[in-house]
Amino acid sequence: QLSFFFNAHNDLLEEIAKYRAARRLWAKIMRERFHAKDARSLLLRFHAQTAGSSLTAQQPENNIVRVAIQALAAVLGGCQSLHTNSMDEALALPTEDAALIALRTQQVIAHETGVTNTTDPVAGSYTIEYLTNEIEKGAVEYIEKIDAMGGMLRAIEAGFVQGEIQKAAYDFQRAVEKKDQIVVGVNDFVAEEERSIPTLRIDPEIERSQIARLNALRAKRDSARAQSALAELQRRAATSENLLPALLAAVEAYATVGEISDALRHVFGEYQESVVI
């Protein structure tokens, strides 16, 4: 049993259909390709997060509406958990007020709209069913293409996956610049004078305090135990052994996230994204 993480974007009907297609396709893959015996394995459990890439620095209050629509799409599509972004995330880390609005957005959808009272409430809509079928068909074509390349790892190494993402981003930006895609407050309905909103400012003392805590931890821990755990993690990383026990041992020895990352980085290196033109 696996869980999935999906983005929730602006096109309400397409997003709902995306989740429905994913749920249906996963059940087919598990049943037909992997011959799953447990019916629970056919369930696509997923978390959704609203699209940070859709948030705009211009007229940031508009992002409240965007996030609400995206969240509604995820709920109508059957998500099990949901993260709603804050309206100011194109500018800075969220303020407490902005984060609270994002939370209240979920609560209004959950408790005031009634959309959670019915399973798959949009089923049967011609447009939704058509989009669901088309998205599932397109996803199957992608899977077949990636399989023909030798699998996802080979597709990434060949730059195929990055190229598809980059092309989609380029096409979207071109559409915005040509006004084929309207982004309210950015390329149309622009305010003559931008109104600023409060943004979060991080107190530099927080950094100094965390450095002091880190230094104190390193001074008090059993350094030999921590180094031994890191060495074992690095050794296992060079094999096909399960890394989780070694990761837990490193954490229990008070190795830091940076030290653990360095141990893994020593074996795996750092991923360098291919720029596909």
Residue pairs with C-beta under 8 A, 6 or more apart in sequence:
1 40
1 41
1 43
1 45
2 45
3 45
3 46
3 47
3 80
4 22
4 26
4 44
4 45
4 46
4 47
5 46
5 47
5 48
5 49
6 18
6 19
6 22
6 46
6 47
6 48
6 49
6 74
6 79
7 48
7 49
7 50
7 51
8 15
8 48
8 49
8 50
8 51
8 70
8 71
8 73
8 74
8 82
9 15
9 51
9 53
9 54
9 70
9 73
10 51
10 54
10 66
10 69
10 70
12 69
12 72
12 73
13 127
13 128
13 131
14 131
14 135
15 70
15 73
15 74
15 77
16 73
16 76
16 77
16 122
16 128
16 131
17 77
17 128
17 131
17 132
17 134
17 135
18 77
18 135
19 46
19 48
19 73
19 74
19 77
19 78
19 79
20 77
20 78
20 120
20 123
20 128
20 132
21 131
21 132
21 133
21 135
21 136
21 139
22 44
22 46
22 139
23 43
23 44
23 78
24 132
24 136
25 136
25 139
25 140
26 42
26 44
27 42
27 43
27 44
30 36
30 41
30 42
31 42
34 41
36 42
45 80
46 78
46 79
46 80
47 79
47 80
47 81
47 82
47 83
48 71
48 74
48 77
48 79
48 81
48 82
48 83
49 82
49 83
49 84
49 85
50 66
50 67
50 70
50 71
50 74
50 83
50 84
50 85
51 66
51 70
51 85
52 85
52 89
52 90
54 63
54 66
54 70
55 63
55 66
55 67
55 85
55 87
55 89
55 90
56 62
56 63
56 90
56 183
56 185
56 186
57 90
57 91
58 185
58 186
58 190
58 191
58 194
59 184
59 185
59 191
59 194
59 195
60 87
60 88
60 90
60 91
60 197
61 87
61 197
62 184
62 185
63 85
63 86
63 87
63 88
63 89
63 90
64 87
64 101
64 105
67 84
67 85
67 86
67 87
67 102
67 105
68 105
68 108
68 109
70 84
71 82
71 84
71 105
71 106
71 109
72 109
72 113
72 115
74 82
75 82
75 109
75 110
75 115
75 116
76 115
76 121
76 122
78 119
78 120
82 106
84 102
84 103
84 105
84 106
85 94
85 102
86 94
86 95
86 98
86 99
86 101
86 102
87 98
87 101
87 102
87 197
88 94
88 95
88 98
88 197
88 199
88 200
89 98
91 197
91 199
92 199
92 200
92 201
93 200
93 202
94 102
94 200
95 198
95 199
95 200
97 198
109 115
109 116
110 116
115 121
122 128
123 129
145 160
146 152
146 155
146 160
149 155
149 158
149 160
152 161
155 161
156 162
159 274
159 276
162 273
162 274
162 275
162 276
163 274
163 276
166 275
166 276
167 276
172 181
174 180
175 181
176 183
176 186
176 187
177 187
179 187
179 188
182 188
182 189
185 191
214 256
217 254
217 256
218 256
221 253
221 254
222 253
222 254
225 253
226 250
226 253
226 254
226 255
226 259
228 253
229 246
229 249
229 250
229 252
229 253
229 255
230 250
230 255
230 259
230 260
230 263
231 263
232 246
232 249
232 250
233 243
233 246
233 247
233 249
233 250
233 260
233 263
233 264
234 263
234 264
234 266
234 267
236 242
236 243
236 246
237 243
237 246
237 263
237 264
237 267
237 268
238 267
247 260
250 259
250 260
250 263
251 260
